[in-house]
Amino acid sequence: MQWLINGQYLDVEAGAFRRGNITVDGGKIVKLGANGAPAKGDQVIDLKGAWLVPGLIDCHVHLTLPTDNCDYGNRTDAEVTLYAAKAVERTLLCGITTVRDVGGWNYVEMAIRAAVERGDYIGPRMVLAGRILSITTSGMDLYPGMYEIADGPDAVRAAARKQLAHGADLIKVMATGAVLSPESEDPRSIQYSLEELKAAVEIGEDNFKHVAAHAHACRGISNAVAAGCSSIEHGTYADEAALREMAAKGVFLVPTQCTLDGMLNDKAAMATMPPHQVDRMIESSKISAEMIRRAYELGVPIAMGTDAGTPGNHHGDNWQELIVMVRDGGLTPIDSIRAATVNAAKLIRRGDKLGQIKEGYFADIVAYARNPLDDIKAVSEVGFVMKNGEVYKNNFAG
C-alpha cells in the first residue's frame, strides 16, 4: 500500500483541487481523502503541498522520429529502435504517462511497447497505430518506414487489417496532404476519398478500434467526419460548418499547435528543413490558431496532441502543447488540462481507467510545485511522476 500525503489533487470534472491523501494499491487508486495512519510496511510519499493532476495523455506523437533533423529515411531499424527507447523515457519523465503514437516505423514501436510492459525500459502507456495508411504519394520517399500505401477501398481494408495483425490499437489515415512533405504535395489537397475512409473505419470499428484522420484541408476534414473517424489531427483549414459538424458528432480535434514553437526554438533543427516546409509551418500555424479558438467556442471536443517527432519538437517537451493551447487557442488552463486528461482518455477509449484521479482508476499521477490553474506554465516544472503506482520521478523527496 502507498500513501501520497500533504498534496492537493485535481478533480478534473469539477475543475478544482481537493486537499487529502491518496491511497494506492496494486497500481490503482483505492481511496481519496484517506484519513488514518498508514500501516506498518506501507510506503509514505510526502508531496509537501504539491499540486497533483492525472497523468497527462499525448494523443499525437511519433516516438520513432528524431527531432534534431528531418532526415528520417537514412536510418536502420536498429538505430530507430535505440532512439525510440530513449524517447519513451524522456516522454514519461516530462509527465506524459500515456501516448497515442499515430505513425511508427516498421513496427519497431511495438517491440518498444512490449519492452516497457515487461519493465525492461521505462516509458508511458503506449497506444499504437502502426504504419499510416496513405494513397500513393511522394511523401513515401521521406517516410519509407512509416507509410503503408493502399489505393482503393479494398486495399485500404487489407492495409488496416495488416496494422491490426501487428498489434495496432487504432488506424491512422491520410485524408489530406501534409505540411512536412515534399514540395509537390500540397497540404490542402484531398488524398483518401470518402469511400476509402469509410473502408478504414469499417475495419477499425469491426475490431473495436478507432480511426484517426490526418486532415488539413476542409473537404478532407468533412470527408473524415462523414466516414466516422474519431479524431481530426491538425484540422488547419476547417471552416465553421466543418467544426459544427465535428461538435455535433463528438469528433475530437487534436490540434498539435506547438509544432511551430518547437521548430522556432531549435534553429539547428530548423536549418535541416527545406525552405518550403518552414514557410508552410509558419503559415499554417497562424491559420490553425484561429481555427482552434473557433472550435473551442463551438464546443468541439479537444484532445491534446503535440506531434512530437517533428523538427525541434522534442520528446520530453510535450507539456508545451498545454501552454500553447491556452496562449494561441484561447482555452482556459483547466480546459487545457482536460484536453490532456479526461478528454484524451475518452478519445483513446480508456476513459474508465485513465484521465482522472479517481477511485478505481490507474495510479497515473503528476505533481507540480505551483498551481497550473493559476499559471499553466507550471506544467513545465514536473516534480513528480507516477505511472501505475510506480514512482519514476520525485523532486519532493528529502
C-alpha positions as CSV (number, residue, x, y, z in Angstrom):
1,M,0.0,0.0,0.0
2,Q,1.2,3.5,-0.9
3,W,0.1,6.8,0.7
4,L,0.5,10.1,-1.1
5,I,0.2,12.7,1.6
6,N,0.2,16.5,2.0
7,G,-0.8,17.1,-1.6
8,Q,-3.9,18.6,-3.3
9,Y,-5.3,16.6,-6.2
10,L,-7.3,17.9,-9.1
11,D,-10.9,16.9,-9.5
12,V,-10.8,17.3,-13.3
13,E,-14.6,17.2,-13.8
14,A,-15.2,19.9,-11.1
15,G,-12.2,21.9,-12.2
16,A,-10.9,22.3,-8.6
17,F,-8.2,21.0,-6.4
18,R,-9.1,19.0,-3.2
19,R,-6.9,18.5,-0.2
20,G,-6.5,15.0,1.0
21,N,-4.3,11.9,1.0
22,I,-4.4,9.4,-1.8
23,T,-4.1,5.6,-1.2
24,V,-2.7,3.4,-3.9
25,D,-2.7,-0.4,-4.1
26,G,-1.9,-2.7,-6.9
27,G,-1.2,0.2,-9.3
28,K,-4.7,1.7,-8.7
29,I,-6.1,4.5,-6.7
30,V,-8.2,2.8,-3.9
31,K,-9.1,5.8,-1.7
32,L,-9.1,9.6,-1.9
33,G,-9.1,11.8,1.1
34,A,-8.0,8.9,3.2
35,N,-7.8,9.5,6.9
36,G,-6.0,7.4,9.5
37,A,-2.4,6.2,9.7
38,P,-0.5,4.1,7.3
39,A,0.0,0.5,8.4
40,K,3.4,-1.0,9.0
41,G,5.2,-1.6,5.7
42,D,3.2,1.0,3.8
43,Q,5.1,3.4,1.6
44,V,4.5,7.0,2.5
45,I,5.3,9.7,0.0
46,D,5.2,13.3,1.3
47,L,4.4,15.7,-1.6
48,K,4.8,18.8,0.6
49,G,1.9,20.8,-0.6
50,A,2.3,19.9,-4.3
51,W,-0.5,20.2,-6.9
52,L,-1.4,16.8,-8.3
53,V,-3.0,16.2,-11.7
54,P,-3.9,13.0,-13.6
55,G,-1.0,11.6,-15.7
56,L,-1.1,13.5,-19.0
57,I,-2.0,11.8,-22.2
58,D,-0.5,13.0,-25.5
59,C,-2.7,11.8,-28.4
60,H,-0.4,12.6,-31.3
61,V,3.3,11.6,-31.1
62,H,5.8,9.9,-33.4
63,L,8.2,8.2,-31.0
64,T,10.4,6.8,-33.7
65,L,11.2,10.2,-35.4
66,P,14.3,12.1,-34.4
67,T,13.7,15.8,-33.6
68,D,17.2,17.2,-34.3
69,N,16.8,17.0,-38.1
70,C,14.3,15.9,-40.8
71,D,16.5,13.3,-42.5
72,Y,14.2,10.4,-41.5
73,G,14.9,7.8,-44.2
74,N,18.6,7.1,-43.8
75,R,18.4,5.1,-40.6
76,T,18.4,1.4,-39.9
77,D,15.6,-0.2,-37.9
78,A,18.2,-0.9,-35.1
79,E,19.0,2.8,-35.0
80,V,15.4,3.8,-34.9
81,T,14.7,1.3,-32.0
82,L,17.6,2.7,-29.9
83,Y,16.4,6.2,-30.5
84,A,12.8,5.4,-29.6
85,A,13.8,3.6,-26.4
86,K,15.3,6.9,-25.1
87,A,12.3,8.9,-26.5
88,V,9.8,7.0,-24.4
89,E,11.9,7.6,-21.3
90,R,12.0,11.3,-21.8
91,T,8.3,11.4,-22.6
92,L,7.4,9.7,-19.3
93,L,9.7,11.8,-17.2
94,C,8.0,15.0,-18.5
95,G,4.7,13.9,-17.1
96,I,3.2,12.1,-20.1
97,T,2.0,8.7,-18.7
98,T,0.2,7.7,-21.9
99,V,0.8,8.3,-25.5
100,R,-1.0,7.6,-28.8
101,D,1.6,7.1,-31.4
102,V,0.0,7.8,-34.8
103,G,2.7,6.6,-37.1
104,G,5.6,4.4,-36.1
105,W,8.5,2.9,-38.1
106,N,8.4,-0.6,-39.5
107,Y,6.7,-1.7,-36.2
108,V,9.7,-1.2,-34.0
109,E,7.5,0.7,-31.7
110,M,5.6,-2.5,-31.0
111,A,8.8,-4.0,-29.6
112,I,9.4,-0.9,-27.5
113,R,5.9,-1.2,-26.1
114,A,6.5,-4.8,-25.2
115,A,9.8,-3.9,-23.5
116,V,8.2,-1.2,-21.5
117,E,5.4,-3.5,-20.4
118,R,8.0,-6.1,-19.3
119,G,9.9,-3.4,-17.3
120,D,13.0,-3.6,-19.5
121,Y,12.6,0.2,-20.3
122,I,10.7,3.0,-18.7
123,G,8.1,4.7,-20.7
124,P,4.4,5.7,-20.9
125,R,1.5,3.5,-21.7
126,M,1.5,3.2,-25.5
127,V,-1.5,3.2,-27.8
128,L,-0.1,2.5,-31.3
129,A,-1.3,2.9,-34.8
130,G,1.5,1.0,-36.6
131,R,2.0,2.4,-40.1
132,I,0.0,5.3,-41.5
133,L,-2.4,4.3,-44.3
134,S,-1.9,6.6,-47.4
135,I,-2.5,6.9,-51.1
136,T,0.4,6.6,-53.4
137,T,2.3,9.8,-52.7
138,S,5.8,11.3,-52.9
139,G,5.6,11.5,-49.1
140,M,6.6,7.9,-49.0
141,D,10.1,8.9,-50.1
142,L,10.5,10.9,-46.9
143,Y,8.9,8.4,-44.5
144,P,9.6,4.9,-46.0
145,G,9.2,3.1,-42.7
146,M,6.0,5.0,-41.7
147,Y,3.7,4.8,-44.7
148,E,1.5,1.9,-45.8
149,I,0.4,2.6,-49.3
150,A,-3.1,1.4,-50.1
151,D,-5.1,2.7,-53.1
152,G,-8.9,1.9,-53.3
153,P,-11.3,0.7,-50.6
154,D,-10.3,-3.0,-50.8
155,A,-6.6,-2.2,-50.5
156,V,-7.4,0.1,-47.5
157,R,-9.3,-2.7,-45.8
158,A,-6.3,-5.1,-46.3
159,A,-3.8,-2.4,-45.0
160,A,-5.9,-1.8,-41.9
161,R,-6.1,-5.5,-41.2
162,K,-2.3,-5.6,-41.5
163,Q,-1.8,-3.0,-38.9
164,L,-4.2,-4.8,-36.5
165,A,-2.3,-8.0,-37.1
166,H,0.9,-6.2,-36.0
167,G,-0.9,-5.2,-32.7
168,A,-2.2,-1.7,-33.6
169,D,-4.7,-0.1,-31.2
170,L,-6.1,2.3,-33.8
171,I,-5.9,3.0,-37.5
172,K,-4.3,6.3,-38.9
173,V,-5.3,7.5,-42.3
174,M,-4.2,10.4,-44.5
175,A,-7.3,12.3,-45.6
176,T,-5.3,15.2,-47.0
177,G,-1.7,16.1,-47.9
178,A,0.8,17.0,-45.2
179,V,2.8,20.1,-44.3
180,L,6.1,18.3,-43.7
181,S,6.0,16.6,-47.2
182,P,7.8,17.1,-50.5
183,E,7.1,20.4,-52.2
184,S,5.0,18.5,-54.8
185,E,2.5,17.5,-52.2
186,D,0.1,20.3,-51.1
187,P,-1.3,20.0,-47.5
188,R,-4.6,21.4,-48.9
189,S,-5.0,18.5,-51.3
190,I,-7.5,15.7,-50.8
191,Q,-6.0,12.3,-50.5
192,Y,-8.2,9.5,-49.4
193,S,-11.7,9.6,-50.8
194,L,-14.9,9.2,-48.7
195,E,-15.2,5.6,-49.8
196,E,-11.6,4.8,-48.8
197,L,-12.0,6.5,-45.4
198,K,-15.3,4.5,-44.8
199,A,-13.4,1.3,-45.6
200,A,-10.8,2.1,-42.9
201,V,-13.5,2.9,-40.3
202,E,-15.3,-0.3,-41.2
203,I,-12.3,-2.4,-40.3
204,G,-11.5,-0.3,-37.3
205,E,-14.9,-0.4,-35.8
206,D,-15.4,-4.1,-36.6
207,N,-12.4,-4.7,-34.4
208,F,-13.3,-2.1,-31.6
209,K,-10.6,0.3,-32.8
210,H,-11.0,4.0,-33.6
211,V,-9.6,5.8,-36.7
212,A,-7.5,9.0,-36.6
213,A,-7.5,11.1,-39.7
214,H,-4.7,13.4,-40.6
215,A,-6.5,16.3,-42.2
216,H,-5.6,19.9,-43.0
217,A,-8.0,20.7,-46.0
218,C,-11.6,21.5,-45.1
219,R,-13.1,19.0,-47.5
220,G,-10.8,16.2,-46.3
221,I,-11.9,17.1,-42.7
222,S,-15.6,16.8,-43.8
223,N,-14.9,13.5,-45.5
224,A,-13.3,12.1,-42.4
225,V,-16.2,13.2,-40.2
226,A,-18.7,11.8,-42.6
227,A,-16.8,8.5,-42.7
228,G,-17.0,8.1,-38.9
229,C,-13.4,8.9,-38.0
230,S,-13.0,9.6,-34.2
231,S,-10.4,12.4,-34.5
232,I,-9.2,15.0,-36.8
233,E,-5.4,15.5,-36.5
234,H,-4.3,19.2,-37.1
235,G,-7.6,20.4,-38.7
236,T,-5.9,23.6,-40.0
237,Y,-8.3,24.8,-42.7
238,A,-11.6,23.7,-41.0
239,D,-14.4,26.2,-41.6
240,E,-17.3,26.8,-39.3
241,A,-19.6,24.3,-41.0
242,A,-17.0,21.5,-40.6
243,L,-16.3,22.5,-36.9
244,R,-20.1,22.5,-36.2
245,E,-20.4,19.0,-37.7
246,M,-17.5,17.8,-35.5
247,A,-19.1,19.3,-32.4
248,A,-22.5,17.7,-33.3
249,K,-20.9,14.2,-33.8
250,G,-18.4,14.4,-31.0
251,V,-15.4,14.1,-33.3
252,F,-12.2,15.2,-31.4
253,L,-9.8,17.8,-32.7
254,V,-6.2,17.1,-31.9
255,P,-4.6,20.4,-32.9
256,T,-0.8,19.9,-32.5
257,Q,-0.3,23.7,-32.3
258,C,3.1,23.6,-30.5
259,T,5.0,22.3,-33.6
260,L,5.8,25.9,-34.7
261,D,7.2,26.8,-31.2
262,G,9.4,23.6,-31.3
263,M,10.8,24.5,-34.7
264,L,11.4,28.1,-34.0
265,N,13.1,27.3,-30.7
266,D,15.6,24.9,-32.3
267,K,17.5,26.8,-35.0
268,A,19.8,23.8,-35.7
269,A,16.8,21.5,-36.4
270,M,15.1,24.1,-38.5
271,A,18.2,24.6,-40.6
272,T,17.8,20.9,-41.8
273,M,14.3,21.6,-43.2
274,P,13.6,22.5,-46.8
275,P,12.5,26.2,-47.1
276,H,9.0,25.2,-48.3
277,Q,8.4,23.3,-45.1
278,V,9.4,26.1,-42.9
279,D,7.2,28.5,-44.8
280,R,4.2,26.1,-44.6
281,M,4.7,25.7,-40.8
282,I,4.6,29.4,-40.2
283,E,1.6,30.0,-42.5
284,S,-0.4,27.1,-41.2
285,S,0.2,27.9,-37.6
286,K,-1.4,31.3,-37.9
287,I,-4.4,29.8,-39.5
288,S,-4.8,27.0,-37.1
289,A,-4.6,29.2,-34.1
290,E,-7.8,30.9,-35.2
291,M,-9.4,27.5,-36.1
292,I,-8.7,26.2,-32.5
293,R,-10.3,29.3,-31.0
294,R,-13.4,28.9,-33.1
295,A,-13.5,25.1,-32.4
296,Y,-13.3,25.8,-28.7
297,E,-16.1,28.3,-28.9
298,L,-18.3,25.9,-30.8
299,G,-17.8,23.1,-28.3
300,V,-15.7,20.8,-30.4
301,P,-14.1,18.2,-28.1
302,I,-10.3,18.9,-28.0
303,A,-7.7,16.3,-27.1
304,M,-4.0,17.2,-26.5
305,G,-1.5,16.2,-29.1
306,T,2.0,17.5,-29.8
307,D,3.2,15.9,-33.0
308,A,6.5,15.3,-31.0
309,G,8.9,13.9,-33.6
310,T,8.8,16.9,-35.9
311,P,11.9,19.1,-36.2
312,G,12.7,20.8,-32.8
313,N,9.5,19.3,-31.3
314,H,11.4,17.2,-28.8
315,H,10.2,14.1,-26.9
316,G,10.2,15.3,-23.3
317,D,8.9,18.8,-24.1
318,N,5.3,17.5,-24.6
319,W,3.9,19.7,-21.9
320,Q,4.4,22.8,-24.2
321,E,1.2,22.0,-26.0
322,L,-0.9,22.7,-22.9
323,I,0.7,26.2,-22.7
324,V,0.2,26.9,-26.4
325,M,-3.5,25.8,-26.3
326,V,-4.0,28.5,-23.7
327,R,-1.9,31.1,-25.4
328,D,-3.0,30.5,-29.0
329,G,-6.2,28.6,-28.8
330,G,-7.9,30.5,-26.0
331,L,-8.5,27.5,-23.8
332,T,-8.7,28.1,-20.0
333,P,-6.0,26.3,-18.0
334,I,-8.5,23.8,-16.7
335,D,-9.7,23.0,-20.2
336,S,-6.2,22.7,-21.5
337,I,-5.6,20.1,-18.7
338,R,-8.9,18.4,-19.5
339,A,-7.7,18.1,-23.1
340,A,-4.7,16.2,-21.8
341,T,-6.6,14.0,-19.3
342,V,-10.2,13.2,-19.3
343,N,-10.8,14.2,-23.0
344,A,-7.8,12.4,-24.2
345,A,-8.8,9.3,-22.2
346,K,-12.2,9.3,-23.9
347,L,-10.6,9.6,-27.3
348,I,-8.4,6.5,-26.8
349,R,-11.4,4.7,-25.3
350,R,-9.9,4.3,-21.9
351,G,-11.9,6.8,-20.0
352,D,-13.0,4.3,-17.4
353,K,-9.4,3.8,-16.2
354,L,-7.3,6.9,-17.2
355,G,-7.6,10.6,-17.2
356,Q,-8.8,11.2,-13.7
357,I,-7.6,11.0,-10.1
358,K,-10.5,8.8,-9.0
359,E,-11.0,5.6,-7.0
360,G,-10.6,2.5,-9.2
361,Y,-8.5,4.4,-11.8
362,F,-4.9,3.6,-12.6
363,A,-2.5,5.5,-10.3
364,D,-1.1,7.7,-13.0
365,I,-0.3,11.0,-11.2
366,V,1.9,14.0,-12.0
367,A,2.7,16.8,-9.5
368,Y,3.9,20.4,-9.7
369,A,5.2,22.8,-7.0
370,R,2.8,25.5,-8.4
371,N,-0.9,25.6,-9.2
372,P,-1.2,25.1,-13.0
373,L,-4.7,26.6,-12.9
374,D,-3.2,29.9,-11.8
375,D,-0.4,29.7,-14.3
376,I,-0.5,27.0,-17.0
377,K,3.3,27.4,-17.4
378,A,3.7,25.4,-14.2
379,V,3.2,22.2,-16.3
380,S,6.8,22.7,-17.5
381,E,8.1,22.2,-13.9
382,V,7.4,18.5,-13.5
383,G,8.3,17.5,-9.9
384,F,6.7,14.0,-9.6
385,V,5.7,11.3,-12.0
386,M,3.9,8.1,-11.0
387,K,2.6,5.6,-13.5
388,N,0.6,2.5,-12.4
389,G,1.6,3.1,-8.8
390,E,5.4,3.2,-9.6
391,V,7.3,6.4,-8.9
392,Y,9.7,7.4,-11.7
393,K,10.5,10.9,-10.6
394,N,10.2,12.7,-7.2
395,N,11.8,16.1,-6.7
396,F,9.8,16.4,-3.4
397,A,11.8,13.7,-1.6
398,G,14.3,14.6,1.0
